[in-house]
């Protein structure tokens, strides 16, 4: 699998028709202080990641309770 554009951990992901994998949010670095608000999509057939231009909205709640919406 191709390497993502942004390194991240504790992300969310989903697939669509086994053709695309969407990776949402997560954190940069070794702490949970730096929120990654990007969304990347893997085209499984082409084995390439693309960063979408839309960003996730992140609330000002505590680190453990951060919901997000697109």
C-alpha positions in Angstrom: 0.0 0.0 0.0 1.2 3.5 -0.8 2.4 5.8 2.0 -0.1 8.4 3.1 0.7 12.1 2.5 0.3 13.0 6.3 1.6 10.7 9.0 -1.1 10.2 11.6 -2.3 7.9 14.4 -5.7 7.3 16.1 -7.4 8.1 12.8 -10.8 6.9 11.5 -11.2 5.1 8.2 -13.8 3.6 6.0 -14.1 1.9 2.6 -16.4 2.5 -0.4 -17.1 -0.5 -2.7 -13.6 -1.9 -2.1 -12.4 0.9 -4.5 -11.5 3.7 -2.1 -10.2 4.0 1.5 -11.0 7.2 3.3 -8.8 8.2 6.3 -10.1 10.9 8.6 -8.4 13.0 11.2 -6.1 11.6 13.9 -3.1 13.2 15.4 0.3 14.3 14.3 3.5 13.7 16.3 3.9 11.7 19.5 1.3 13.5 21.5 -2.4 14.0 21.1 -1.9 17.8 21.1 -1.7 18.2 17.3 -5.0 17.4 15.6 -4.8 16.4 11.9 -7.9 17.9 10.2 -7.2 16.4 6.8 -9.0 13.7 4.9 -7.1 11.4 2.5 -8.4 9.0 0.0 -6.6 5.9 -1.3 -7.6 4.8 -4.8 -7.0 1.1 -4.4 -6.6 0.3 -8.1 -4.0 3.1 -8.6 -2.4 2.7 -5.2 -2.3 6.5 -4.7 -3.4 8.8 -1.8 -5.0 12.1 -2.5 -5.6 14.8 0.1 -9.0 16.3 -0.2 -9.4 20.1 -0.1 -12.2 19.9 2.5 -11.1 20.0 6.1 -12.7 18.5 9.2 -14.3 20.8 11.7 -12.9 20.2 15.2 -14.7 21.4 18.4 -13.0 22.9 21.5 -13.9 20.0 23.8 -11.3 18.1 25.7 -8.9 15.8 23.8 -10.9 12.7 24.7 -14.3 14.1 23.7 -13.5 15.7 20.3 -16.3 15.0 17.8 -15.8 16.1 14.3 -18.0 16.8 11.3 -17.4 17.2 7.6 
